Amino acid sequence: MRRLLPLLLVLATVFPLPGHSDVVTRIHDIDPGSLGEGALIFLATGQVVSYPQATNRQLNELRLGMQSHRWYRIKLSPRHEILAAKVASAPRFSTSLLGLQREAPEAYHPSVLPALEAARTQFAEARRDFTADSQCYDRAHTWAYDWRRRQLYTSKTWLFFTRRYIRKHKFDWWFHVAPSVHVVIDGKVRERVMDIKYTQGPLPLKEWTDVFIRDNAHCPVVETYREHADFPESGSCFVMKSSMYYYRPLDLELLDLTGIPRDRWEPSEVQHALHEAFRKPL
Amino acid sequence: MPRSPYLILLLILVRGCETQTNHDGPQKETKADALERPLRGPYQAILRPITQRFAPQFNGSFTLVREADDLVAGLRYSAGVPDTLVIQGLHRGSRCPDLQRDDSNGDGHIDGPEGAAVYGPTLIPLDDDLSAQHLGGGIYPVSDTYGQYYWFRTAVFSRLLRDLREEDLNPLDDLVKLSPRETITDAPLVVVVSGVPAQAPLPESVLGKGSTSPQGAYPVACGVLLRSERVPGKILPDETQIPVPDAGGVGGSGGVDDGADFPEPTTSSGGSGNYGE
């Protein structure tokens, strides 16, 4: 048995234990967490994870990496704890600044489906072969692009969880996003969120946020990124709406900073989203 | 004293209910708690650039909240000065400086001393450790290449309050203490972030402060700390303002298709339809 132990250790390194996951991402923020509990690491993927084994030096290195916008390959346990974090190469697409300087195309207007049944059909026919550890923004971007190829212009609904909510409920995410469509229902145009992974069909906003918000609080809709970012201790959540072209929260923040809206697809982002969420080749 | 054991038991139960806890933790009534109740917050300062010289597009905010004996402070620094050490602090002042009123030497800059004359000395340095004025070691955040960072720290509130009420052993430094009966929010407070790149050219009329260089002491943005009563945003009705289109076609328009070549979607089963990971 003793002779087998080194081999077992090697195998355990090469073949991770079931339930562990790897993610390549940047660090969005490091929250000290409540006193007596460890720091919370906000990943750019939207996940909130902990690093209970981290030394002060390791946390400081992550902080420096965050400031330098370094990419990391992070191994997570099933309990969303960081087991290892190593500096990694940036993916092929790099920043959302791409495309901002191009010529302005035609203005964006969302499509309006004639009835809820049409939205249900699109929901049912959307691709579902996403990986278990896929990120919400990669899935949402791929579905939105698929519908765009069928001339269906959709939107995106972003849900931001406040720090207060994350600490109180030890919640695992700091944001979530799903595509949404406009539909004629009872003679009015209403928006329905199409969260194919987490819901059974198109949902009104409150019903969708109730899936994630444990205290059933209303999530006010804000128009700028800073409106929710400046209120991390107020309420439980905020919602933002955008066109289908916005890929990650950074894109919403850049809109705030530059005033330049995203008005087209960035090919490298679309392909990256498809590869990351559905393991299709680039 | 009732002699019946049942009444004694009832008394014990009643006294137990009087010390119920809520999800903020046990409520222990102490003198400090009674004085500090207004600090439960959240408090917020919206930071705005002091001048247009170094970060005219700067936007940011500071929040402060107390949960039981936890003090949580956070600062968002955005579109600020890139790659720079930022000295941030909570000052005992009632307003932020402005060029028209406070440029005492008329050089077109508000430097450290001119700013401090308005926003006052530092009550709480927003450095690496909020528990006490001197524990943070002067370790402050550094903005990234885009002039951005998020900073959050927690501290034991009662420990900080004790430190702030201690005797001021060095009245000549920039730090100020509270008097023994004062609370943190008794007087107005102002949040200031200072620091421009070390190599930023500044006229000789721009002065440093204490041992801090003119660039290090240069105040970039400021905001008055106020109790945050409102939550932004709106609870929207289900219906939108978009008019119902004419029958036939779903309409919609947007950017030109980029021509990315995707495989056609396959319809395989997947997705739990349940919430949570």
Interface residues (C-beta under 8 A of the other chain):
Chain A: H28 D29 I30 D31 P32 G33 S34 L35 M66 Q67 S68 H69 P105 E106 A107 Y108 H109 P110 S111 V112 L113 P114 A118 E125 A126 R127 R128 D129 F130 Y145 D146 R148 R149 Q151 L152 Y153 R163 R164 R167 K168 D172 H182 V184 G187 K188 V189 R190 E191 I196 K197 Y198 T199 Q200 P204 L205 V211 F212 H218 P220 V221 V222 E223 R226 E227 H228 A229 D230 F231 P232 E233 S234 G235 F238 V239 S243 M244 Y245 E253 D256 L257 D263 R264 W265 E266 P267 V270 Q271 L274 K280
Chain B: H23 G41 P42 Q44 I46 Q57 N59 S61 T63 V65 E67 D69 D70 V72 G74 R76 S78 A79 P141 V142 S143 D144 T145 Y149 Y150 F152 R153 T154 A155 V156 S228 V231 P232 G233 K234 I235 L236 D238 E239 T240 I242 P243 V244 P245 A247 V250 G251 G252 S253 G254 G255 V256 D257 D258 G259 A260 F262 P263 P265 T266 T267 S268 S269 G270 G271 S272 G273 N274 Y275 G276 E277
